[in-house]
Amino acid sequence: MSDFAPGFVPGLQLSRAFYAEVVRPLIGEVPHGAALIGPGSEVLAFDTERSADHDWGPRVLVFVEPGQAEPLSARLQDALPERFGGYPTAFGSDRNRVRHGVVVTGFGEWARSRLGFDPRGEITTADWLGVSWQRLAEMTSGEVFHDGLGDLAAARANLRWYPDQVWRHILACQWRRVAELESFPGRCGEVGDDLGSLLVTARLVEELMRLCLLMRRRYPPYAKWLGSAFARLGGSAELGETFAAALAARGWREREEHLCRAYERVAGLHNRLGLTEPLEPSVRGYFDRPFRVIGGGRFADALLGTVGPGVRGLSPAGSVDQFCDSVTVLGDHDRSLAVTRALRAPA
């Protein structure tokens, strides 16, 4: 059995060894795929010792052909050791529902339960816009331990990133979100609402962080891990310091100074993508008001000018994460797909 160094063992490392040393020998000759994907902080490599207090331990998803899941699951249930690498192999946040960490299922059934569609086949534009970024990140992160059925490689390749036209649409919608807010830190501050100015600044920082991740072809994770994911982007440290300075600033004018530096850096990132003709990356006045903005709408318009009529006619609301932050919706594929399809018609 693997010897792990003293202290916390990342879940991905623990599960990889668990599959190789325990689960794979028990499966024997049954054709299967095995991976650690889907929900869990360890899938995104954000787990720490704190993560081990619930729903955490050596875990493996085993994918088999129809009719083989139930007998194989029963075999594993009786044969798995109680502990591996110093950690229990059965765990759960509800003590009345303790379960072992090996789930045996068919890939199509499991994927539809997470996404609402089978990613081995055609993924429609409605599917792309209706599935949350968190779930896309979960499906394309983690690790495949074995792909004996060939399902995992095909599905993950299909989900790796948006089709080019859909990506441009989502980037445009994200620039629109910046445009909707960028004058408000100053306007709130001007009327003496410093708390409101700070609140809108925080929202702008969040939208800009998500925009940077999308530019770098990374699915932004949900709020708990957004800052961690942004910090992992190469070359993000200086921009991250600028964001922090904007949030720590006293007064709207100082916040605006830091936001303007951030805007110009993000505008430079847009130009380096080469998706549109280069746009002037300098900030400018907001009409005749004394606020400085980047003019996010012009980046959105430029991006939409590069897409075909089928994508240009989509709702400006964008993907489900861009108009909804309800966990009840984002965490349920039926709801997230339904609300997005309801908004497909252009405004």
C-alpha positions in Angstrom: 0.0 0.0 0.0 1.2 3.5 -0.8 3.3 5.3 1.8 2.2 8.9 2.0 4.3 11.6 3.6 3.0 12.7 7.0 0.3 15.4 6.9 -2.4 16.1 4.4 -2.6 14.1 1.2 -4.3 15.8 -1.7 -7.5 13.9 -2.7 -6.4 13.5 -6.3 -3.2 11.8 -5.3 -5.0 9.7 -2.7 -7.6 8.5 -5.1 -5.1 7.8 -7.9 -3.3 5.4 -5.6 -6.6 4.0 -4.3 -7.7 3.0 -7.8 -4.3 1.5 -8.7 -3.8 -0.5 -5.6 -7.3 -1.5 -4.5 -10.1 -0.8 -7.0 -8.4 -1.9 -10.2 -7.4 -5.3 -8.9 -11.0 -5.8 -7.5 -12.5 -5.0 -10.9 -10.5 -7.6 -12.7 -11.2 -8.0 -16.3 -14.5 -6.0 -16.5 -14.1 -3.4 -19.2 -14.4 0.0 -17.5 -13.3 3.6 -17.3 -12.2 5.1 -14.0 -11.7 8.8 -13.0 -12.0 11.4 -10.3 -14.1 14.0 -12.0 -17.4 15.8 -11.0 -18.1 17.4 -7.7 -15.5 17.9 -5.0 -12.8 20.4 -4.2 -10.1 17.8 -4.9 -11.2 17.5 -8.5 -10.2 21.2 -9.0 -7.1 20.6 -6.8 -8.4 23.2 -4.3 -8.7 20.7 -1.3 -6.9 21.2 1.9 -6.9 19.5 5.3 -10.1 21.4 6.0 -11.8 19.5 3.1 -11.4 16.2 4.9 -14.1 17.1 7.5 -16.9 16.0 5.2 -17.6 14.1 1.9 -13.9 13.6 1.3 -11.6 10.6 1.1 -10.3 8.1 -1.4 -12.9 8.2 -4.3 -13.2 6.7 -7.7 -15.9 6.9 -10.4 -16.1 3.6 -12.3 -17.9 3.6 -15.6 -19.1 0.3 -17.0 -21.3 -1.0 -19.8 -25.1 -1.4 -19.3 -26.0 -4.2 -16.9 -22.7 -4.4 -15.2 -23.0 -1.6 -12.6 -25.1 -3.3 -10.0 -23.1 -6.6 -9.7 -19.7 -4.8 -9.7 -20.9 -2.3 -7.1 -22.0 -5.1 -4.8 -18.7 -6.9 -5.3 -16.7 -3.8 -4.4 -19.0 -3.0 -1.4 -18.0 -6.3 0.2 -14.3 -6.2 -0.7 -13.1 -2.6 -0.1 -10.9 -2.1 3.0 -12.1 0.1 5.8 -9.2 2.5 5.4 -6.6 3.4 2.8 -3.6 5.7 3.2 -4.8 6.5 6.7 -8.2 7.7 5.6 -11.6 5.9 5.8 -12.9 4.6 2.5 -16.5 5.2 3.6 -17.6 8.7 4.5 -20.3 11.3 4.3 -21.5 14.6 5.7 -24.6 12.9 7.1 -23.6 10.2 9.6 -26.8 8.3 8.8 -25.7 8.0 5.1 -22.1 6.9 5.3 -21.1 5.4 1.9 -17.9 4.1 0.3 -16.2 6.3 -2.2 -16.5 4.1 -5.3 -19.4 4.8 -7.5 -20.1 2.3 -10.3 -22.4 3.6 -13.1 -22.8 4.0 -16.8 -21.1 7.1 -18.2 -24.0 8.4 -20.2 -26.4 8.1 -17.3 -23.9 9.8 -14.9 -23.0 12.6 -17.4 -26.7 13.5 -18.0 -27.2 13.7 -14.2 -24.4 16.3 -14.0 -24.9 18.2 -17.3 -28.3 17.4 -18.6 -26.9 16.0 -21.9 -24.5 13.3 -23.0 -21.2 15.0 -24.0 -20.1 12.1 -26.2 -22.5 13.3 -28.8 -23.5 16.6 -30.3 -23.5 19.5 -27.8 -25.9 22.2 -28.9 -25.5 25.9 -28.4 -28.4 25.7 -25.9 -26.5 23.0 -24.0 -23.3 25.1 -23.9 -25.2 28.2 -22.6 -27.3 26.3 -20.1 -24.7 24.3 -18.2 -22.9 26.1 -15.4 -19.2 27.0 -15.5 -18.6 25.0 -12.3 -20.0 21.8 -13.8 -17.9 22.3 -16.9 -14.8 22.8 -14.8 -15.6 19.7 -12.8 -16.0 17.6 -16.0 -12.7 18.8 -17.6 -10.6 18.8 -14.4 -9.6 16.0 -12.1 -7.9 12.9 -13.7 -8.8 9.9 -15.8 -7.1 6.8 -14.3 -8.3 4.4 -17.0 -10.4 4.7 -20.1 -11.0 1.2 -21.2 -14.3 2.1 -22.9 -13.1 5.2 -24.6 -15.9 7.4 -23.2 -13.9 9.7 -21.0 -11.4 10.9 -23.5 -14.1 11.7 -26.1 -16.4 13.4 -23.6 -13.7 15.5 -22.0 -12.3 16.5 -25.4 -15.7 17.7 -26.5 -16.1 19.7 -23.3 -12.6 21.1 -23.1 -13.7 24.5 -24.3 -16.5 26.4 -26.0 -16.8 26.4 -29.8 -15.2 29.5 -31.1 -18.4 31.4 -32.0 -20.0 30.6 -28.6 -16.8 31.7 -26.8 -16.9 35.1 -28.6 -20.6 35.5 -27.6 -19.8 34.7 -24.0 -16.9 37.1 -23.9 -19.1 39.8 -25.4 -21.7 39.2 -22.7 -19.1 39.4 -20.0 -17.8 42.7 -21.3 -21.5 43.9 -21.2 -21.6 43.0 -17.5 -18.6 45.3 -17.0 -20.2 48.0 -19.0 -23.4 47.9 -16.9 -21.5 48.7 -13.7 -18.3 50.6 -14.6 -19.7 54.1 -13.9 -21.4 53.2 -10.6 -18.4 53.3 -8.2 -18.1 57.0 -8.9 -21.8 57.7 -9.1 -22.4 56.1 -5.7 -19.4 57.9 -4.2 -20.5 61.2 -5.6 -23.8 61.1 -3.6 -22.0 60.1 -0.4 -22.8 56.4 -0.6 -19.3 55.0 0.0 -20.6 51.6 1.0 -22.5 51.4 -2.3 -19.3 52.4 -4.1 -17.3 49.7 -2.4 -20.0 47.1 -3.2 -20.1 47.9 -6.9 -16.3 47.9 -7.0 -16.3 44.4 -5.6 -18.8 43.3 -8.2 -16.7 44.8 -11.0 -13.6 43.0 -9.6 -15.5 39.7 -9.7 -16.7 40.3 -13.3 -13.2 41.2 -14.4 -11.7 38.2 -12.8 -14.2 36.0 -14.5 -13.5 37.8 -17.8 -9.8 37.1 -17.4 -10.5 33.4 -16.8 -12.7 33.2 -19.9 -10.1 34.9 -22.0 -7.6 32.3 -20.9 -10.0 29.5 -21.7 -10.7 28.6 -18.1 -14.2 27.9 -16.8 -14.6 30.2 -13.8 -15.5 28.2 -10.7 -18.1 29.2 -8.2 -17.5 31.9 -5.6 -15.5 29.9 -3.1 -12.8 29.1 -5.6 -12.9 32.1 -7.9 -10.0 33.9 -6.3 -7.9 30.7 -6.1 -8.5 30.0 -9.8 -7.6 33.5 -10.8 -4.4 33.4 -8.8 -3.3 30.3 -10.7 -3.4 32.2 -14.0 0.1 32.8 -15.2 1.0 36.5 -15.0 -2.1 37.4 -12.8 -0.2 38.5 -9.7 0.1 42.2 -10.6 -3.5 42.4 -11.7 -4.6 40.7 -8.6 -2.7 43.3 -6.5 -4.6 46.0 -8.4 -7.9 44.4 -7.6 -7.0 44.1 -4.0 -5.9 47.8 -3.9 -9.3 48.8 -5.4 -11.1 47.0 -2.7 -8.9 48.4 0.1 -9.1 52.0 -1.2 -10.7 54.8 0.8 -13.0 56.8 -1.3 -14.3 56.4 -4.8 -11.6 58.4 -6.6 -8.9 56.2 -5.2 -11.0 53.1 -6.2 -11.3 54.5 -9.6 -7.6 54.9 -10.0 -7.0 51.2 -9.3 -10.0 50.1 -11.4 -8.7 52.1 -14.4 -5.3 50.4 -14.2 -7.1 47.1 -14.1 -9.3 48.0 -17.0 -6.4 48.9 -19.2 -4.6 45.7 -18.4 -7.7 43.6 -19.2 -8.2 45.6 -22.4 -4.6 44.7 -23.4 -5.4 41.0 -22.8 -8.4 41.3 -25.1 -6.2 42.8 -27.9 -3.6 40.0 -27.4 -6.3 37.4 -28.1 -6.6 38.7 -31.7 -10.3 38.0 -31.8 -11.1 41.5 -33.1 -9.2 44.4 -34.6 -7.2 46.0 -31.8 -9.2 48.4 -29.7 -7.8 51.5 -27.9 -7.0 50.2 -24.4 -7.1 53.5 -22.6 -9.8 54.6 -20.2 -12.1 57.5 -21.1 -14.7 59.7 -19.7 -18.3 58.5 -19.1 -20.2 60.8 -21.4 -20.0 64.3 -19.7 -19.9 62.9 -16.2 -16.7 63.0 -14.1 -16.1 59.2 -14.1 -13.5 57.2 -16.0 -14.4 53.9 -17.6 -13.0 51.5 -20.2 -16.2 51.4 -22.3 -16.9 47.7 -22.0 -19.7 48.0 -24.6 -17.3 48.7 -27.4 -15.4 45.4 -26.7 -18.7 43.6 -26.7 -19.8 45.1 -30.0 -16.4 44.3 -31.6 -16.7 40.7 -30.5 -20.3 40.4 -31.7 -19.2 41.8 -35.1 -17.0 38.7 -35.6 -19.8 36.1 -35.2 -22.3 34.7 -37.6 -26.0 35.6 -37.6 -26.9 32.4 -35.7 -24.8 33.4 -32.7 -25.3 37.2 -33.1 -29.1 36.6 -32.7 -28.7 34.9 -29.3 -30.0 36.5 -26.1 -27.5 39.1 -24.7 -28.0 37.5 -21.3 -25.3 35.0 -22.3 -24.6 31.7 -20.4 -26.5 30.8 -17.2 -23.7 32.0 -14.9 -23.9 35.5 -16.5 -27.5 36.2 -15.5 -28.1 33.9 -12.5 -26.2 33.3 -9.3 -28.8 31.0 -7.6 -27.3 27.8 -6.4 -30.8 26.3 -6.7 -30.6 26.9 -10.5 -26.9 26.5 -11.2 -26.7 23.3 -9.2 -29.6 21.6 -11.0 -29.1 20.9 -14.7 -32.8 20.8 -15.5 -33.4 24.3 -14.1 -30.2 25.8 -15.6 -31.0 24.5 -19.0 -34.6 25.5 -18.8 -34.0 29.1 -17.7 -31.4 29.6 -20.4 -33.6 28.2 -23.1 -36.4 30.6 -21.9 -34.0 33.5 -22.7 -32.8 32.3 -26.1 -34.9 34.8 -28.0 -33.0 38.1 -28.6 -34.1 41.1 -26.7 
